[in-house]
Amino acid sequence: MRTYVLDPGARIPLYEQLYRAVKEDILSGAIAGGEKLPSKRALAEHLSVSRITVENAYEQLLAEGYLISRPRSGYFAQRLQTLPSAVRNNTPHTEQTAVGVPSASASYFPFSVWAKLMRGVLLDRREQLLQPVANVGLEELRRAIAGMLRRSRGIEADPDCIVIGAGAEYLYNILIQLLGRDRCFGLEDPGHGKIAQVYGANLVRAVPVALDEEGVSVEALRQSEATVMHLSPGHQYPTGIVTPIGRRRQLMAWLAESPHRWLIEDDYDSEFRFGGKPIPTMFSMDDVGRVIYMNTFSRTITPALRISYMILPPELMAQYRARLGFYSCTVPAFEQLTLARFLEEGYFEKHLNRMRRHYRLLRDDFLEKLGASPCADRILVQGHEAGLHMLLRLETALSDEEVERRLAEVGVRAASLRRYEMRPAADTRQGVMVVSYSDLEQEQLPMLIHVLAEITA
């Protein structure tokens, strides 16, 4: 049995030290693909740590796809594709319905903190508020975003490679111009309809790329003509799939096969993960400089705050400055400076922790009530490990349209999974509903369970 030296006095928790050590052994081949790992109890006794330490480390490795769990057999190392040398893992420690992508409830917006920061900006930076803003955004905000990403996501981002924009849709438009309208863009199918609409409005070719249980199918991607793949590996919308490390390495191998290929990593709700560490990004794995990272504050703070950002690889950033540097920044200095202080002074992390706690308790309460209900065996819940939505697979004789109507009557935003497909809906997705719980309150849950019982009766 392998021995790992864990330091109880280190700033990094013991479970994370163990997680990193086992992950490194799997990536290096010291733990071979398919090799069985010690049980949680055995490894805990061997390392003289608590069982919960080993359990947390194993759960994170499972979430990222480094381990697989087999009932009554234990934990086994995943078989990972060997990448070309140029892309070795470089990881640092259709018509859309009104459901839309869920975002944090406005009732939890930190009004008093935001108002205090706004007053401070007005007092301290009144002259700067009247000055032109660099087209990439204010340096204060770009540095604050880089610091936040380093702390929360382990991303080492150069502030000079960050571009601020008024919403993700604006940045999609910029990327289309930057990468070229003659390219073929691959989109996840099923996926968020607004993304397809943006590409369509720009008159560029966008093709659906099918998903399997691990996210974007590499086989389907190879069969398509896409040279740019737009994907959300951290928590795909609407399926909730978290792409495991094995599939991520396959996608990085596809990327490395041609200098004309790009990945757009849309990490839109990575902050709402309810267990373990955040999943490492594909941007952090990029060793060829062709992964573009995107995220937004619209879903973590409020949709009214139209501030999104992307991190461009250095070569692409140079092209942006040369070709599109004439664009003006679309976000006012006042909002940028306020957000910069919100990030730098730790309010963003406090806000996220509060949101995570609220939504985790709400989700757990729903799952507990559903599990105790008469309809529990007729409803399968999927994609609930992160994000603010989940999939409900219902055994029902009702049409998807009728199910949507019944749920809407009790204030639940839901839409058939088939509405998110670019290709004609598959029969296997009949009765699968994408349910947002970002606006739900605890007192609504009994009625929701009651309606679900009626729908599946």
N, C-alpha and C positions, 0 to 999 in steps of 0.2 A: 504493500500500500504506500502510495506517495506521501511524502511529508512536506508540508508547506510551513514556512516560518511566518507566523502572524504576530504582529506587534500590538498589544493592547494599548500601548501609550501613544500610538500614532493618531494623527488627525483623521485618517481614513478609517471608517468602521471596519470591524473584523470581517463581516460578511463580504464587504466590497474588496478587501484584500484577497480573500479566498476566491471570489468571483474572478478577479483579474488574473490570479495565478493559474486557475484551471483553464480560463479562456486562452491564455498564452500557450499553455501546454497543448490545447486542441489545435490552435492555429499553427504551432510549430511542428506538430506531428508527434510530439512526445506522448500524447494520448491519441492513439490511432482511431480513425473513424470506425464506429461500431463497437469500440471497446466499452465494456461495462464499468461504471464507476462504483465506488463503495456506497453502501447505503448511508443515509443521513446519520443514523445512529452510530454506525461503525466509524465513519469519518470523524464525527464529533468526538468520540472517545479517543480516537487515535491522535487528534490534534489538541485534545484537552480544551475544547470550546463547547459552548452550548449547542444543542441540536438546532435551535432556531437560527443560529449563525449559519450553519450548513444549509438549512432549509431556505433561508433568504438568498444565499449564493446560488443554489440550484435553481430556484424559481427565476432569478434574473437570467441565468444561462438558458433556461427553458424558453423564457419570453423572447430572447434574442435568437433562438434557434441553434445554439451551440450544443444543447442536449435534447434528447427525446426521451419521453417517459413511456414505458410499456407496462400496462397493468400486470401486477403480480411478478414482474421481472426486474424492475428497477430502472435505473438511469443509464443511458448509453450516449457516447459521444457521436455527434452528427458527422456524416461523411461529407467533407467540404471539397468543393472543386479547387484544384490548384490553379492559381491565377498566373498569367504571364508576368514576367519580372517587372514590367512597367506599371502594373497595378497591384502589387503586393499590398496586403492590408496595411494601411498607414494610420490605423485608428489611434488617436491620442486617448492617454489615460483619460341631344335629344331635348325635348321641352321639359323644363324643370317645373315641378309643382311649387306651391307656395311654402312647402316645408323648408326648403333651403338648407344651408349648412348651419347647424346649431351654434349659438354663441352664448357666452355667460349672460345670465339674467341681469337686466338693467337694475333690478331691485338691490343688487349687491354692489353697485358701482360706488367707489369710495369718494362720495361727493365732497366731504369736508376736507379730506387730504388734497384732492385735486384743486379745490378752491384756494387752499392755503398756498399751494405751489404756484398757482396762477398769479396770486397777489405778489408773491416773491419775485416772479419773473418780471411783472410790471414795474416793481420798485427797482430791481437790480439791473435789468437789461433793456430799459425803455429805448435807448438809442439803437441797440442792435435790432430791436423789433422793426425798425424803419429801414434797415439796410437790405440790399438784395441778398437772396439766399443762393448758395452754390447749387448747381443743378443736381448734384448727388445728395444734397441735404446738408444740414449743419454738422460741423465736426463734433460738437458736443453730443449730439444724439447718436452719431455713428460710433463714437467711442463708448458711449453708454451701452449701446446694443452689443458691441463686441465684448464688453465686460460681462454683460448678462449671459451671453452665449457661452462664454468661457466657464462661468460658474455653474450654469444650469444644464448645459448640453455637452460640455467638453469640446466645444468647437473653438479652434484657434483662427479667428477671423481678423484679417487686416482691415481696420476701419476705412482705409483708403479704397477698399474694394466693395464697400457697402453703398447701395443706392436706395434712397428713401423715396417712396411714392405714395400717392393718395389712393390706396386700395390695391389689392392684388390684380384686379382687372387692368388697371393702368400699367402695371409692371409687365403683365402678359403682352400688352401691346408693344411695349418697349423691346421685349425679347424677340418678338416676331420681326421687328425692323432690324434688330441687331443680328439675328441668326440668318435672316433672309426669308422672303416670302416664297421662294422657289423650293423650300424644304418641305418634306412630308413629316408631320407631327403625329406621334402616336399618343392616343388617349386611353386611359383605363376604361374598360367596358365590363360591368357598369361603372359609371363615374358621375361626377358632379356636372350637371347639364350646362351650367353657366360657362365653364371652361370651353366646352365645345362651341357654345354660342360666340364667345370672344374670337376664337380661331376662325369660325365661319364668317363673322362680320369683317374680318381682315382679309377675306378671300384667299386664305391659305388652305392647303389640303391637310385634313386631319382624318386619321383612320383609327377605327376601334381596335384595341389590342385586348384579347380576352384575359380574364383572371382565372386562376385556379385557387386551390386552398392556401397557397403561399404568396399570392399576389400576382403581379404581372407574369404571364407565361412567357418564358424566354423563347420557347418554340414558336408561339404565336407572334412574338416580336420579330423573330428572324424571318418568318413567312410574310410579314408586312413589309412595306416599302419605307417605313419610318426611319429617319436618321436622327430625329429628336424624340425622346420619350419623356412625357410629362407624367409623373407618378407621385404617389403619396405612400412611401413604404412604412412610415411610422405608425399610421393608423388610417387605412384607406377609407374614403367616403364613397359610397354608403355601406360597404360590406363590413368595415371594421377590421379587416385583415391586417395583421402586423407581419411584414415581410421578414422571414428569418435570415440569419447570416448566410446560410448556404445559397439561397436565392439571390441575395444581394451580391455575393461574389460572382455568381453567374451573370448578373446584369453588368457588373463592372468588367467582366471578361468581354461581353458583347461590346461595351463601350470602347475597350482598348483595341478592338479588331480593326477599327477605321478611324483616321484622324478627323473624319467629317461627322462623327456621331457626338451627340450631347445628351445628357440627362438633366431634366429640370426636377429637382426634389422639392415638392410642395409639402412643407412640414407643418401644415396649418393648425393642428390641434395636439401637437406632441406634448404640450404642457399638462394636458389633462390625462395623466397616467396615474392609476390609483394604487399601484403596487410596484415596489422595486424602483430601480433607477430608470431614467429615460432611456429609450433605445438609441444606441449610437447612430449617427446619421451617415448616409452614403457620401455626403460632402467630406466627412472626416476620413473616408476610405480612399478618396480621390487622389491618385498620384500622377495623373496625366493632365489635370487641369481642365476637365470638361464636365464637371458637375456644378450646376447652378443651384444654390440654396435659396428658398423663398419662405417667408413667414409673414404673419400679420398680427397686429394688436387688436384688430377689429373683433376677434372672437374671444380673446382673453380678457379684454377690458370692457369694450362696448362697441357695437357695430357703428355707432355714430362717430367714433374716432377712426377716421379713414387714414390710418398710417400703416403701411406695409413696407417691407424691405426685401432686398435680395443681395446675395453675396456673389459677385462675379469672379471667376478665375482671373488672375492678373492679366493674361493676354487678352481676354475678352474685355476686361475693364479698360485697357488701353484703346481698344477699338471703340468702345462706348464713348470715351472722352473725345476721340478724334472725329467720329461720325455723327454722334448725337449730342454732343456737348452744347449745342445751341438751345436745347430744351431748358425751360425754367423749372425749378422744383415746384411740385404741385401741392406741397404741404406748407402752410404758413409757419413762420419762425416762432410765433407765440406757442403753437401747439407742440412744435418740436422741442423747444426749450423746456416746456412743462413736462413732457414725457421724459426727457433726459433726466430731469431731477427725480421724477417718479421712479426711474430705474436705478439711478445712482444712490439714492438715499434708502434703498431697500424696501420701498413700498410695494413694488411690483411683486417681489417674492412673497411678502405678507399677504397681498391680495390673492395670489395664486394658491397659497396654502389654505386660505380661508375657503376659496372656491372648491378646491379639491376635496376638502373635508366635507363641505356641504353636499356636493354631488356624489361622493362615495357613500355617505350615509343614506342619501335618497335612493341611489341605485341598490344598495344592500337591502334597504327596507322593502323596495319593490320585489326584489328576487326572493326575499324571505316570505312575503305575503303571497307571491305567486306560487312558490313551492308548497305552501300549506293549503292552497285552494283546490277545489275539485277539478279544475281544468289544467292542473300542472302537467299531466301526462300528455296533453294535447298541444302544448306550446313549447317550442325549443328556442331558447335565448342564445344569441350569438353576438360576438363583437362588442361585448360589454366590459372588456378589461380596461379600456381607455376611451377617451372622447366623451361627447355628450349625447350620443345616440346609440341605439342597439338594433339588432335585427330580431324580429319575432317571426318564427316559422309556425304558422297556425294550421291546425287541422280543422277546416271549416268548409261548409257548402256554399258560403256567401262569395260573391264576386269581390275582387280587390276594391272596386269602387264603393261597394256597400260597406266593406270593412273600414275604409277611409272615412266614410260619412259617419259611421257609428262612433269611431274614435274622436272625430272632430266635435261631435255633440257633447263630449265630456271634456273638451278643451285640450285634447292631446294631438300634437302635430305628428302626422304619420302619412306615409305615401308608399305605394307598392314599389317593391324593388324593381319591377319591370319598367317603371317610369324613368329609371336612370340608365336604361340600356340604349346604346347607339344602334345595335342590331335589333331585329324583331324579338319580342319577348319570348323567352323559353318557358315551356310548360312547367319545368322544374322550379320556376320562381313564382308560380301561382301561389298566393297565400303567404308570401314573405313580405313583411312590412318593415319599413325603415321608420323607427319611432324615436323622436327627439324628446329628451326629458329635461332640457335646459330650462324650460319655463314651468315645469311641474312643481307643485307644492305637496308636502306630505299629506295634507288632508284630501287630495285628489286620488290618492292611491287606492283606497277601498272601492271607489266608483269605477276606476280603471279596471281593477281585477274583476268586478262584477260584470262589466261590459265584455271583457275578454271571455269570461265564462259563458255569456250568452252567445257570443260570436262563434265559439267552438262547440257549442252544445249539440 
